[in-house]
Amino acid sequence: MARRNPEETRQRILQAATDLFYARGIRAVGVDAIAAEAGVTKRTMYKHFESKDALIVCYLEARDEPVLTGLINSIANAPGDIADRIASMFIALAKRAEGKSWQGCPFARAVSELRDADTGDVAKIAGDHKHTFEHWLEMHLAADSVESADLVARQVMVLLDGCITQLLIHRDSSYAYASAKAARCLIRARCP
Protein backbone atom coordinates (compact mmCIF):
# COMPACT_ATOMS: atom_id res chain seq x y z
CA MET A 1 0.00 0.00 0.00
CA ALA A 2 1.34 3.42 -0.98
CA ARG A 3 1.98 5.95 1.76
CA ARG A 4 -0.16 9.04 1.68
CA ASN A 5 1.38 12.45 1.34
CA PRO A 6 1.40 13.98 4.87
CA GLU A 7 0.30 17.40 3.60
CA GLU A 8 -2.62 15.86 1.67
CA THR A 9 -3.62 13.93 4.79
CA ARG A 10 -3.44 17.09 6.90
CA GLN A 11 -5.56 18.98 4.37
CA ARG A 12 -8.11 16.16 4.23
CA ILE A 13 -8.43 16.26 8.04
CA LEU A 14 -8.76 20.04 8.01
CA GLN A 15 -11.39 19.89 5.26
CA ALA A 16 -13.36 17.26 7.19
CA ALA A 17 -13.23 19.42 10.32
CA THR A 18 -14.24 22.50 8.33
CA ASP A 19 -17.26 20.77 6.82
CA LEU A 20 -18.38 19.26 10.13
CA PHE A 21 -17.70 22.28 12.36
CA TYR A 22 -19.55 24.62 10.01
CA ALA A 23 -22.50 22.28 9.43
CA ARG A 24 -23.00 20.93 12.95
CA GLY A 25 -21.10 23.22 15.32
CA ILE A 26 -17.72 22.88 16.98
CA ARG A 27 -18.89 21.39 20.28
CA ALA A 28 -21.22 18.93 18.57
CA VAL A 29 -18.43 17.37 16.52
CA GLY A 30 -16.01 14.99 18.17
CA VAL A 31 -12.60 13.87 16.99
CA ASP A 32 -14.02 10.43 16.13
CA ALA A 33 -16.37 12.02 13.60
CA ILE A 34 -13.59 14.14 12.11
CA ALA A 35 -11.25 11.17 11.75
CA ALA A 36 -14.02 9.07 10.18
CA GLU A 37 -14.97 11.84 7.75
CA ALA A 38 -11.30 12.29 6.76
CA GLY A 39 -10.78 8.53 6.42
CA VAL A 40 -7.96 8.42 8.96
CA THR A 41 -7.43 6.99 12.41
CA LYS A 42 -7.54 9.23 15.48
CA ARG A 43 -3.85 8.51 15.92
CA THR A 44 -3.14 9.87 12.43
CA MET A 45 -5.28 12.89 13.15
CA TYR A 46 -3.33 13.61 16.34
CA LYS A 47 -0.06 13.33 14.41
CA HIS A 48 -1.19 16.30 12.34
CA PHE A 49 -3.09 18.25 15.01
CA GLU A 50 -2.03 17.90 18.63
CA SER A 51 -5.57 18.47 19.91
CA LYS A 52 -9.10 19.37 18.88
CA ASP A 53 -8.32 22.91 20.03
CA ALA A 54 -5.38 23.08 17.61
CA LEU A 55 -7.68 21.85 14.84
CA ILE A 56 -10.26 24.52 15.73
CA VAL A 57 -7.58 27.21 15.46
CA CYS A 58 -6.48 25.88 12.06
CA TYR A 59 -10.11 25.72 10.91
CA LEU A 60 -10.66 29.38 11.75
CA GLU A 61 -7.33 30.48 10.28
CA ALA A 62 -8.20 28.65 7.06
CA ARG A 63 -11.63 30.36 6.89
CA ASP A 64 -10.21 33.88 7.29
CA GLU A 65 -9.12 34.60 3.73
CA PRO A 66 -12.05 32.96 1.90
CA VAL A 67 -14.63 34.76 4.06
CA LEU A 68 -12.86 38.11 3.72
CA THR A 69 -12.50 37.62 -0.04
CA GLY A 70 -16.19 36.85 -0.39
CA LEU A 71 -17.20 39.96 1.55
CA ILE A 72 -14.74 42.21 -0.24
CA ASN A 73 -15.66 40.88 -3.69
CA SER A 74 -19.36 41.40 -3.02
CA ILE A 75 -18.56 45.11 -2.55
CA ALA A 76 -15.67 45.64 -4.96
CA ASN A 77 -17.41 44.00 -7.92
CA ALA A 78 -20.73 45.81 -7.45
CA PRO A 79 -21.83 48.82 -9.46
CA GLY A 80 -22.86 52.18 -8.07
CA ASP A 81 -21.60 54.55 -5.45
CA ILE A 82 -20.04 53.42 -2.16
CA ALA A 83 -23.48 53.18 -0.51
CA ASP A 84 -24.80 50.92 -3.28
CA ARG A 85 -21.65 48.79 -3.27
CA ILE A 86 -21.80 48.18 0.49
CA ALA A 87 -25.54 47.51 0.27
CA SER A 88 -24.73 44.86 -2.34
CA MET A 89 -22.84 42.92 0.36
CA PHE A 90 -26.11 42.48 2.26
CA ILE A 91 -27.93 41.42 -0.91
CA ALA A 92 -25.23 38.83 -1.62
CA LEU A 93 -25.58 37.66 1.98
CA ALA A 94 -29.35 37.28 1.50
CA LYS A 95 -28.75 35.00 -1.47
CA ARG A 96 -26.16 32.88 0.38
CA ALA A 97 -28.41 32.61 3.43
CA GLU A 98 -31.22 31.17 1.31
CA GLY A 99 -29.08 28.05 0.81
CA LYS A 100 -29.67 25.21 3.26
CA SER A 101 -25.95 24.82 3.96
CA TRP A 102 -25.47 28.44 5.11
CA GLN A 103 -24.82 28.56 8.85
CA GLY A 104 -23.74 32.15 9.41
CA CYS A 105 -20.38 33.55 10.39
CA PRO A 106 -17.95 30.81 11.45
CA PHE A 107 -16.02 33.29 13.63
CA ALA A 108 -18.96 34.58 15.63
CA ARG A 109 -20.31 31.05 16.00
CA ALA A 110 -16.96 29.76 17.27
CA VAL A 111 -16.66 32.48 19.90
CA SER A 112 -20.27 31.95 20.94
CA GLU A 113 -19.92 28.17 21.19
CA LEU A 114 -16.66 28.29 23.08
CA ARG A 115 -17.37 31.28 25.33
CA ASP A 116 -17.12 29.16 28.48
CA ALA A 117 -13.88 27.50 27.41
CA ASP A 118 -10.38 28.92 27.18
CA THR A 119 -11.02 30.76 23.92
CA GLY A 120 -8.02 33.06 23.86
CA ASP A 121 -6.86 31.92 20.42
CA VAL A 122 -10.39 31.61 19.05
CA ALA A 123 -11.43 35.07 20.26
CA LYS A 124 -8.20 36.60 18.92
CA ILE A 125 -8.60 34.99 15.49
CA ALA A 126 -12.25 36.07 15.32
CA GLY A 127 -11.39 39.58 16.51
CA ASP A 128 -8.56 39.91 13.99
CA HIS A 129 -10.87 38.73 11.20
CA LYS A 130 -13.58 41.24 12.11
CA HIS A 131 -11.03 44.04 12.59
CA THR A 132 -9.45 43.37 9.18
CA PHE A 133 -12.77 43.69 7.42
CA GLU A 134 -13.74 46.78 9.42
CA HIS A 135 -10.42 48.39 8.49
CA TRP A 136 -10.98 47.52 4.81
CA LEU A 137 -14.43 49.15 4.99
CA GLU A 138 -12.98 52.23 6.66
CA MET A 139 -10.32 52.63 3.96
CA HIS A 140 -12.89 52.36 1.16
CA LEU A 141 -15.37 54.68 2.86
CA ALA A 142 -12.60 57.24 3.40
CA ALA A 143 -11.48 56.91 -0.23
CA ASP A 144 -15.01 57.91 -1.24
CA SER A 145 -14.89 60.91 1.15
CA VAL A 146 -17.43 59.49 3.59
CA GLU A 147 -17.33 61.65 6.72
CA SER A 148 -16.27 59.82 9.91
CA ALA A 149 -15.32 56.73 7.90
CA ASP A 150 -14.11 54.92 11.01
CA LEU A 151 -17.48 55.34 12.76
CA VAL A 152 -19.46 54.41 9.63
CA ALA A 153 -17.31 51.29 9.13
CA ARG A 154 -18.05 50.25 12.71
CA GLN A 155 -21.76 50.89 12.20
CA VAL A 156 -21.74 48.76 9.04
CA MET A 157 -20.05 45.99 11.03
CA VAL A 158 -22.82 46.14 13.62
CA LEU A 159 -25.41 45.99 10.83
CA LEU A 160 -23.61 43.04 9.26
CA ASP A 161 -23.33 40.96 12.41
CA GLY A 162 -26.88 41.84 13.43
CA CYS A 163 -28.10 40.86 9.99
CA ILE A 164 -26.30 37.51 10.17
CA THR A 165 -27.83 36.83 13.58
CA GLN A 166 -31.35 37.65 12.37
CA LEU A 167 -30.87 35.47 9.28
CA LEU A 168 -29.79 32.55 11.47
CA ILE A 169 -32.72 32.96 13.84
CA HIS A 170 -35.48 33.64 11.32
CA ARG A 171 -34.16 32.21 8.02
CA ASP A 172 -35.81 35.23 6.40
CA SER A 173 -33.76 37.09 3.79
CA SER A 174 -35.85 40.25 4.28
CA TYR A 175 -33.50 41.05 7.19
CA ALA A 176 -30.60 41.30 4.74
CA TYR A 177 -32.58 43.54 2.39
CA ALA A 178 -33.55 45.76 5.34
CA SER A 179 -29.87 45.92 6.34
CA ALA A 180 -28.94 46.92 2.77
CA LYS A 181 -31.40 49.83 2.96
CA ALA A 182 -30.10 50.86 6.38
CA ALA A 183 -26.50 50.78 5.13
CA ARG A 184 -27.39 52.97 2.16
CA CYS A 185 -29.11 55.53 4.41
CA LEU A 186 -26.28 55.51 6.92
CA ILE A 187 -23.57 56.01 4.29
CA ARG A 188 -25.42 58.59 2.18
CA ALA A 189 -26.05 60.68 5.29
CA ARG A 190 -22.24 60.98 5.65
CA CYS A 191 -21.42 61.60 1.98
CA PRO A 192 -20.42 65.06 0.77
Secondary structure, 3 states (H helix, E strand, C coil): CCCCCHHHHHHHHHHHHHHHHHHHCCCCCCHHHHHHHHCCCHHHHHHHCCCHHHHHHHHHHHHHHHHHHHHHHHHHCCCCCHHHHHHHHHHHHHHHHCCCCCCCCHHHHHHHHCCCCCCHHHHHHHHHHHHHHHHHHHHHHHHCCCCCHHHHHHHHHHHHHHHHHHHHHHCCCHHHHHHHHHHHHHHHCCCC
